[in-house]
Amino acid sequence: MSAIIEAYITNLGRYNEGHLDGEYLKLPATTEDVQALLKRIHVDGRQYEEIFITDYETNLAGMQNLGEHESIDELNYLAHLISDMDDGELEKFEAAAVYGDNSGSVKGLINLAQNLDCYDYLPDLADNDDLGRYLIEELGYAEIPDHLVNYIDYEAYGRDFSINEGGEFVDGGYIWRGYGSMTEHYNGRDIPEEYRIFSYPKPEKQSIRETLKDMQRLVDEAAVTPLARPVAREER
């Protein structure tokens, strides 16, 4: 399964000490993926227990509101829902997210992904003229006698429709809310068990000498590793 979202998970304790220990987590993911990553960035549930997200990578539109303290489990839930969409559903989801409904939080995006039937989306329309022509010629919103076709102001028709329906042109098409009511499938608390993946690495028993050795290694790394933000990747 290809990554839908990549979140740069950062060790908060190390960050506060002046150093960046972090790595991108590709979502959807598994508990094993998370535990292995946390080990690599020295989050052990003992000395270092907290994380935050310093960057995101995604090709999806409408994801600009993802924050640094998002729940890994919620992000995984969202990524799974998106990965199950076909191309048409994904295009409508991105359009609706850009449109702004329920895109202010991961909870909202999760519910949006499960309420796509509440939206009407027309792809490949760029302006009111395109919209008016499609509504009349393809969908039959108005019956125009052949001798009057050349006199129709398609742009005005599309503009009036857009104003009445409260729709919006987005990159790729035109979207508006239909007449169905949104259903809250996710309340912000009860994440289905199959999407819960966050777990700290299981503590390994070690001697005091080994513990001191690990602490010294981190101190030595801190002495030579400057704090840096994750390097921005090239656009894909």
C-alpha positions in Angstrom: 0.0 0.0 0.0 1.5 3.3 -1.0 1.8 6.2 1.4 -1.1 8.7 1.5 0.5 11.0 4.1 4.0 11.1 5.5 4.4 12.7 8.9 7.8 13.7 10.2 7.8 12.3 13.8 10.2 14.2 16.1 11.5 13.3 19.6 10.3 16.3 21.7 12.7 15.8 24.5 15.8 15.7 22.2 14.4 18.7 20.3 14.2 20.7 23.5 17.8 19.8 24.2 18.7 21.4 20.9 18.8 18.5 18.5 16.5 17.0 15.9 15.9 13.3 16.1 13.1 12.5 13.7 12.0 10.5 10.7 9.1 10.4 8.3 6.3 7.9 9.1 4.5 6.7 6.0 0.7 6.3 6.6 -1.2 4.0 6.5 1.2 2.2 8.9 1.3 -0.6 11.4 2.1 -0.7 15.1 5.4 -2.4 14.2 6.3 0.5 11.8 5.6 3.0 14.6 7.6 1.2 17.2 10.6 0.7 14.9 10.6 4.4 14.0 10.4 5.5 17.7 13.3 3.3 18.5 15.4 4.9 15.7 14.6 8.4 17.0 15.3 7.3 20.7 11.8 7.6 22.0 11.8 4.8 24.5 8.8 5.6 26.8 11.2 6.2 29.7 13.8 8.9 29.3 12.1 10.3 26.1 8.3 9.9 26.0 6.9 12.7 23.9 6.7 13.4 20.2 5.4 16.0 17.9 5.2 16.4 14.1 7.4 18.9 12.4 6.4 18.4 8.7 4.0 16.6 6.4 4.4 15.3 2.9 1.3 14.5 0.8 0.1 14.9 -2.8 -3.5 15.5 -1.6 -5.1 18.9 -1.8 -6.9 20.3 1.3 -4.4 19.0 3.8 -3.0 22.4 4.8 -4.6 22.3 8.3 -2.7 19.3 9.6 -0.9 20.4 12.8 2.1 19.4 14.9 0.2 17.7 17.7 -2.1 15.5 15.6 -2.9 11.9 16.8 -1.0 9.3 14.9 -4.0 7.0 15.2 -6.3 9.6 13.7 -3.9 10.2 10.9 -3.7 6.5 10.2 -7.5 6.2 10.3 -7.8 9.0 7.7 -5.0 7.5 5.5 -6.8 4.1 5.5 -10.1 5.7 4.5 -8.4 7.6 1.6 -6.5 4.6 0.4 -9.8 2.7 0.0 -11.2 5.3 -2.4 -11.4 4.9 -6.2 -10.1 7.7 -8.4 -13.5 9.4 -8.7 -14.0 9.4 -4.9 -10.5 10.7 -4.3 -11.0 13.5 -6.7 -14.3 14.5 -5.0 -12.7 14.2 -1.6 -9.9 16.6 -2.5 -12.4 19.0 -4.1 -14.6 18.9 -0.9 -11.5 19.4 1.3 -10.5 22.5 -0.7 -14.1 23.7 -0.6 -13.6 23.9 3.1 -16.3 21.7 4.6 -15.0 19.8 7.6 -11.4 20.3 6.5 -10.3 22.2 9.6 -9.3 19.1 11.6 -8.4 15.5 11.1 -11.7 14.5 12.7 -13.5 16.7 10.1 -11.5 15.1 7.3 -12.4 11.6 8.5 -16.1 12.4 8.6 -15.8 14.1 5.2 -14.3 11.0 3.7 -17.4 9.1 4.8 -19.9 11.6 3.6 -18.9 12.2 0.0 -22.5 11.4 -1.2 -23.4 14.8 0.3 -21.6 16.5 -2.5 -22.1 17.0 -6.2 -18.9 17.3 -8.2 -18.4 18.1 -11.9 -14.8 17.5 -13.1 -13.0 19.4 -15.8 -14.9 22.7 -15.4 -12.8 25.9 -15.1 -15.3 28.7 -15.1 -19.0 29.8 -15.2 -19.2 29.4 -18.9 -18.0 25.8 -18.7 -20.5 25.2 -15.9 -23.4 26.8 -17.7 -22.8 24.8 -20.9 -22.4 21.5 -18.9 -25.6 22.1 -17.0 -27.6 22.9 -20.1 -26.1 20.7 -22.8 -25.0 17.6 -20.8 -27.4 17.5 -17.8 -30.4 19.1 -19.5 -31.1 21.7 -16.8 -32.9 23.9 -19.4 -34.5 23.0 -22.7 -33.3 25.4 -25.4 -34.8 25.4 -28.8 -32.2 24.9 -31.6 -32.8 28.3 -33.1 -32.0 30.0 -29.7 -28.8 28.0 -28.8 -26.5 30.7 -30.1 -28.1 33.4 -28.0 -27.7 31.6 -24.6 -25.5 33.4 -22.1 -23.9 30.3 -20.6 -21.7 32.3 -18.3 -24.6 34.1 -16.7 -26.5 30.8 -16.3 -23.5 29.2 -14.7 -22.9 32.2 -12.4 -26.5 32.2 -11.2 -26.4 28.5 -10.5 -23.2 28.9 -8.6 -24.6 31.7 -6.5 -27.8 29.8 -5.7 -26.1 26.6 -4.8 -23.1 28.1 -3.0 -20.6 26.1 -5.0 -17.0 26.7 -5.8 -14.5 26.1 -8.6 -11.5 24.2 -7.4 -8.4 22.9 -9.2 -10.0 20.2 -11.5 -13.7 21.0 -11.4 -16.7 22.5 -9.7 -18.2 21.3 -6.3 -21.3 22.1 -4.2 -23.1 20.7 -1.3 -26.1 18.6 -2.2 -29.2 18.2 -0.1 -28.2 15.2 2.0 -27.2 15.8 5.7 -23.8 14.9 7.0 -23.5 12.0 9.3 -20.9 12.0 12.1 -19.3 8.6 11.8 -16.4 9.6 14.0 -16.8 11.6 17.2 -13.2 12.4 17.8 -12.7 9.8 20.5 -13.6 6.3 19.4 -11.1 5.3 16.8 -11.8 1.8 15.4 -9.4 -0.7 16.9 -8.0 -1.7 13.5 -6.6 1.8 12.9 -4.9 2.2 16.4 -1.2 1.8 15.8 0.6 4.1 18.3 2.6 2.3 20.9 5.9 3.0 22.5 8.7 0.4 21.9 8.6 -2.3 24.5 11.3 -1.5 27.1 14.3 -3.8 27.0 16.0 -4.9 30.2 19.5 -3.7 30.3 22.2 -3.2 32.9 23.1 0.1 34.6 26.3 0.1 32.6 24.4 -0.2 29.3 22.0 2.5 30.3 24.9 4.9 31.1 26.5 3.9 27.8 23.3 4.8 25.9 23.1 8.1 27.7 26.7 8.9 26.9 26.1 8.1 23.3 23.2 10.6 23.1 25.4 13.2 24.8 28.1 12.6 22.3 25.7 12.9 19.4 24.3 16.1 20.9 27.8 17.6 20.9 28.2 17.2 17.1 24.6 17.3 15.8 23.2 20.8 15.2 19.4 21.4 15.4 17.9 21.4 11.9 14.5 21.3 10.5 13.6 18.4 8.1 14.9 19.2 4.6 12.0 19.9 2.3 11.6 17.3 -0.4 11.3 18.0 -4.1 7.7 18.1 -5.3 6.5 14.7 -6.5 
